[in-house]
Amino acid sequence: MTERDGFGSGFLVGTVVGSIIGGVVGAIVASRQNQNTSPETHSLSEDEEGMETARRSLEDKISQLNLAIDDVRQQLGETGQNPTQD
């Protein structure tokens, strides 16, 4: 019976000690992951800003191209309407 009592108390002590060690290791790992995540989050926001700048630049270029296309259409339309004036 003493072996069973020893086993029960040993099991209880092992469970408590294991929980404490597991909690400490988990806290250390979690803090390291948070430290590693912070630069990625900052880098991600910089990437988003860069993409927004590129998007605006592309929109400006598309607008310029559309204006140029409209000008050419007007010139071609004027030329096509008056072929006998030469």
Rosetta constraint file for C-alpha pairs under 8 A:
AtomPair CA 1 CA 5 HARMONIC 6.38 0.50
AtomPair CA 2 CA 6 HARMONIC 5.99 0.50
AtomPair CA 3 CA 7 HARMONIC 5.96 0.50
AtomPair CA 4 CA 8 HARMONIC 6.13 0.50
AtomPair CA 5 CA 9 HARMONIC 6.29 0.50
AtomPair CA 6 CA 10 HARMONIC 5.90 0.50
AtomPair CA 7 CA 11 HARMONIC 5.89 0.50
AtomPair CA 8 CA 12 HARMONIC 6.20 0.50
AtomPair CA 9 CA 13 HARMONIC 6.14 0.50
AtomPair CA 10 CA 14 HARMONIC 5.97 0.50
AtomPair CA 11 CA 15 HARMONIC 6.09 0.50
AtomPair CA 12 CA 16 HARMONIC 6.31 0.50
AtomPair CA 13 CA 17 HARMONIC 6.09 0.50
AtomPair CA 14 CA 18 HARMONIC 5.80 0.50
AtomPair CA 15 CA 19 HARMONIC 6.04 0.50
AtomPair CA 16 CA 20 HARMONIC 6.30 0.50
AtomPair CA 17 CA 21 HARMONIC 6.21 0.50
AtomPair CA 18 CA 22 HARMONIC 5.92 0.50
AtomPair CA 19 CA 23 HARMONIC 6.02 0.50
AtomPair CA 20 CA 24 HARMONIC 6.29 0.50
AtomPair CA 21 CA 25 HARMONIC 6.19 0.50
AtomPair CA 22 CA 26 HARMONIC 5.96 0.50
AtomPair CA 23 CA 27 HARMONIC 6.11 0.50
AtomPair CA 24 CA 28 HARMONIC 6.30 0.50
AtomPair CA 25 CA 29 HARMONIC 6.19 0.50
AtomPair CA 26 CA 30 HARMONIC 6.04 0.50
AtomPair CA 27 CA 31 HARMONIC 6.17 0.50
AtomPair CA 28 CA 32 HARMONIC 6.33 0.50
AtomPair CA 29 CA 33 HARMONIC 6.25 0.50
AtomPair CA 30 CA 34 HARMONIC 6.27 0.50
AtomPair CA 31 CA 35 HARMONIC 6.30 0.50
AtomPair CA 32 CA 36 HARMONIC 6.23 0.50
AtomPair CA 33 CA 37 HARMONIC 6.04 0.50
AtomPair CA 34 CA 38 HARMONIC 6.30 0.50
AtomPair CA 35 CA 39 HARMONIC 7.62 0.50
AtomPair CA 36 CA 40 HARMONIC 7.18 0.50
AtomPair CA 37 CA 41 HARMONIC 6.21 0.50
AtomPair CA 38 CA 42 HARMONIC 6.33 0.50
AtomPair CA 39 CA 43 HARMONIC 5.95 0.50
AtomPair CA 40 CA 44 HARMONIC 5.90 0.50
AtomPair CA 41 CA 45 HARMONIC 6.36 0.50
AtomPair CA 42 CA 46 HARMONIC 6.41 0.50
AtomPair CA 43 CA 47 HARMONIC 6.16 0.50
AtomPair CA 44 CA 48 HARMONIC 6.20 0.50
AtomPair CA 45 CA 49 HARMONIC 6.24 0.50
AtomPair CA 46 CA 50 HARMONIC 6.20 0.50
AtomPair CA 47 CA 51 HARMONIC 6.15 0.50
AtomPair CA 48 CA 52 HARMONIC 6.15 0.50
AtomPair CA 49 CA 53 HARMONIC 6.24 0.50
AtomPair CA 50 CA 54 HARMONIC 6.19 0.50
AtomPair CA 51 CA 55 HARMONIC 6.02 0.50
AtomPair CA 52 CA 56 HARMONIC 6.23 0.50
AtomPair CA 53 CA 57 HARMONIC 6.20 0.50
AtomPair CA 54 CA 58 HARMONIC 6.16 0.50
AtomPair CA 55 CA 59 HARMONIC 6.17 0.50
AtomPair CA 56 CA 60 HARMONIC 6.23 0.50
AtomPair CA 57 CA 61 HARMONIC 6.30 0.50
AtomPair CA 58 CA 62 HARMONIC 6.09 0.50
AtomPair CA 59 CA 63 HARMONIC 6.14 0.50
AtomPair CA 60 CA 64 HARMONIC 6.27 0.50
AtomPair CA 61 CA 65 HARMONIC 6.18 0.50
AtomPair CA 62 CA 66 HARMONIC 6.12 0.50
AtomPair CA 63 CA 67 HARMONIC 6.29 0.50
AtomPair CA 64 CA 68 HARMONIC 6.24 0.50
AtomPair CA 65 CA 69 HARMONIC 6.12 0.50
AtomPair CA 66 CA 70 HARMONIC 6.17 0.50
AtomPair CA 67 CA 71 HARMONIC 6.23 0.50
AtomPair CA 68 CA 72 HARMONIC 6.28 0.50
AtomPair CA 69 CA 73 HARMONIC 6.16 0.50
AtomPair CA 70 CA 74 HARMONIC 6.21 0.50
AtomPair CA 71 CA 75 HARMONIC 6.24 0.50
AtomPair CA 72 CA 76 HARMONIC 6.05 0.50
AtomPair CA 73 CA 77 HARMONIC 5.88 0.50
AtomPair CA 74 CA 78 HARMONIC 6.11 0.50
AtomPair CA 75 CA 79 HARMONIC 6.22 0.50
AtomPair CA 76 CA 80 HARMONIC 5.99 0.50
AtomPair CA 77 CA 81 HARMONIC 6.15 0.50
AtomPair CA 78 CA 82 HARMONIC 6.49 0.50
AtomPair CA 79 CA 83 HARMONIC 6.40 0.50
